[in-house]
């Protein structure tokens, strides 16, 4: 090989070596940029996650506060009914017969427990003109203390047993 060829070959090798170093530097810069972008996205996702968690927590607290407010309102309405007597066994039995399972989720909320009414739960329509519905368990607990609709205050009929002998005595006095 001539010196000219050897010199040319050295120049080509040096040029290729320089190109290779430049490509390696560019790849390293690109990897650094990709890593920085990945870290930036990861940080952004973490910030979004924390913001979402904070919003969910704030929403949960507002819901809790609203539930507490509703329960307090409900308890205040109950206190207004303090002299009310419990429903009779006959009324409770009649209401048991009217209980049914929901076939779909309802948009209504049980005014007693403030929870939604979902498919498969047993509900009872109160014998009031609006036929307000409540969870079966909630209604039975409520009926042990009161006999009017928790929403509209419609009073359940209290069938007082009639003393037939006393009634006959009164009728005889009136018509004799």
C-alpha positions as CSV (number, residue, x, y, z in Angstrom):
1,X,0.0,0.0,0.0
2,X,1.4,3.4,-0.9
3,X,1.8,6.2,1.6
4,X,-0.7,8.1,-0.2
5,X,-3.3,5.3,0.1
6,X,-2.3,4.8,3.7
7,X,-2.7,8.5,4.4
8,X,-6.1,8.5,2.7
9,X,-7.2,5.4,4.6
10,X,-6.1,7.1,7.9
11,X,-8.1,10.2,7.0
12,X,-11.2,8.1,6.1
13,X,-10.8,6.2,9.4
14,X,-10.4,9.5,11.4
15,X,-13.4,11.0,9.6
16,X,-15.5,7.8,10.3
17,X,-14.3,7.8,13.9
18,X,-15.3,11.5,14.3
19,X,-18.7,10.7,12.7
20,X,-19.1,7.8,15.1
21,X,-18.3,10.0,18.2
22,X,-20.7,12.6,16.9
23,X,-23.4,10.0,16.5
24,X,-22.7,8.6,19.9
25,X,-22.9,12.1,21.4
26,X,-26.2,12.8,19.6
27,X,-27.6,9.5,20.8
28,X,-26.5,10.3,24.4
29,X,-28.1,13.8,24.1
30,X,-31.3,12.2,22.7
31,X,-31.4,9.6,25.6
32,X,-30.9,12.4,28.1
33,X,-33.7,14.4,26.5
34,X,-36.0,11.3,26.5
35,X,-35.1,10.6,30.1
36,X,-35.9,14.3,31.0
37,X,-39.2,14.1,29.2
38,X,-40.0,10.8,30.9
39,X,-39.2,12.3,34.3
40,X,-41.2,15.5,33.4
41,X,-44.3,13.3,32.4
42,X,-43.9,11.2,35.6
43,X,-43.8,14.3,37.7
44,X,-46.8,15.8,35.9
45,X,-48.7,12.5,36.4
46,X,-47.8,12.5,40.1
47,X,-49.0,16.1,40.4
48,X,-52.3,15.2,38.6
49,X,-52.8,12.2,40.8
50,X,-52.2,14.2,43.9
51,X,-54.6,17.0,42.7
52,X,-57.2,14.3,41.8
53,X,-56.8,12.7,45.3
54,X,-57.2,16.1,46.9
55,X,-60.3,16.9,44.8
56,X,-61.8,13.4,45.7
57,X,-61.1,14.0,49.4
58,X,-62.7,17.5,49.2
59,X,-65.7,16.0,47.4
60,X,-65.9,13.2,50.0
61,X,-65.8,15.7,52.9
62,X,-68.5,17.8,51.2
63,X,-70.7,14.7,50.8
64,X,-70.1,13.8,54.5
65,X,-71.0,17.3,55.6
66,X,-74.1,17.2,53.5
67,X,-75.1,13.8,54.9
68,X,-74.5,15.1,58.4
69,X,-76.6,18.2,57.7
70,X,-79.4,16.0,56.3
71,X,-79.3,13.7,59.2
72,X,-79.5,16.6,61.6
73,X,-82.5,18.1,59.7
74,X,-84.1,14.7,59.9
75,X,-83.5,14.4,63.6
76,X,-84.9,17.9,64.1
77,X,-88.1,16.8,62.3
78,X,-88.2,13.7,64.5
79,X,-87.9,15.9,67.6
80,X,-90.9,17.9,66.4
81,X,-92.9,14.6,66.4
82,X,-91.9,13.7,69.9
83,X,-95.5,13.0,71.1
84,X,-96.2,10.8,68.1
85,X,-96.9,7.2,69.0
86,X,-95.4,4.2,67.2
87,X,-97.3,2.4,64.4
88,X,-99.5,-0.5,65.4
89,X,-98.6,-4.1,64.6
90,X,-101.4,-4.2,62.1
91,X,-99.9,-1.2,60.2
92,X,-96.5,-2.7,60.3
93,X,-97.8,-6.0,58.9
94,X,-99.7,-4.3,56.1
95,X,-96.6,-2.4,55.2
96,X,-94.6,-5.6,55.2
97,X,-97.0,-6.9,52.6
98,X,-96.4,-3.9,50.4
99,X,-92.6,-4.3,50.4
100,X,-91.0,-5.2,47.1
101,X,-87.5,-5.6,45.6
102,X,-86.3,-2.9,43.2
103,X,-85.7,-4.2,39.7
104,X,-83.5,-1.3,38.7
105,X,-81.5,1.4,40.6
106,X,-83.8,4.2,41.7
107,X,-83.0,7.9,41.6
108,X,-84.7,8.3,44.9
109,X,-82.9,8.5,48.2
110,X,-84.2,7.0,51.4
111,X,-85.0,10.0,53.6
112,X,-84.3,8.0,56.7
113,X,-80.7,6.8,56.0
114,X,-79.9,9.3,53.2
115,X,-78.6,6.4,51.0
116,X,-79.6,5.6,47.4
117,X,-82.0,2.8,46.6
118,X,-80.4,0.2,44.5
119,X,-81.5,-2.8,42.4
120,X,-82.3,-5.8,44.6
121,X,-82.9,-3.8,47.8
122,X,-86.3,-4.2,49.5
123,X,-88.3,-0.9,49.7
124,X,-91.6,0.0,51.2
125,X,-94.0,2.6,49.9
126,X,-95.4,4.6,52.8
127,X,-99.3,4.7,52.8
128,X,-99.3,8.4,52.2
129,X,-100.8,10.2,49.1
130,X,-97.3,10.5,47.6
131,X,-96.4,6.9,48.4
132,X,-92.9,7.9,49.5
133,X,-90.5,5.0,49.4
134,X,-88.0,4.0,52.0
135,X,-85.6,1.0,52.6
136,X,-87.5,-1.8,54.4
137,X,-85.1,-1.9,57.4
138,X,-85.1,1.9,57.8
139,X,-88.9,2.0,57.7
140,X,-89.4,-0.7,60.3
141,X,-86.9,1.0,62.6
142,X,-88.8,4.3,62.0
143,X,-92.2,2.8,62.7
144,X,-91.1,1.7,66.1
145,X,-90.9,5.4,67.0
146,X,-93.4,7.1,64.8
147,X,-96.4,6.6,62.6
148,X,-96.3,9.4,60.1
149,X,-94.4,9.7,56.8
150,X,-90.8,10.9,57.4
151,X,-91.2,13.3,54.4
152,X,-94.8,14.6,54.3
153,X,-95.9,13.7,57.8
154,X,-99.0,12.0,56.6
155,X,-100.3,10.0,59.6
156,X,-100.9,6.3,59.3
157,X,-104.4,5.3,60.4
158,X,-104.4,3.9,63.9
159,X,-107.0,1.2,64.1
160,X,-108.1,1.3,67.7
161,X,-109.8,-2.0,68.6
162,X,-113.5,-1.4,69.1
163,X,-115.0,-2.7,72.3
164,X,-118.2,-4.2,70.8
165,X,-120.0,-4.5,74.2
166,X,-119.4,-0.9,75.0
167,X,-120.6,0.1,71.5
168,X,-123.8,-1.9,71.9
169,X,-124.3,-0.3,75.3
170,X,-124.0,3.2,73.8
171,X,-126.4,2.3,70.9
172,X,-128.9,0.9,73.4
173,X,-128.8,4.1,75.4
174,X,-129.2,6.2,72.3
175,X,-132.1,4.3,70.8
176,X,-134.1,3.2,73.8
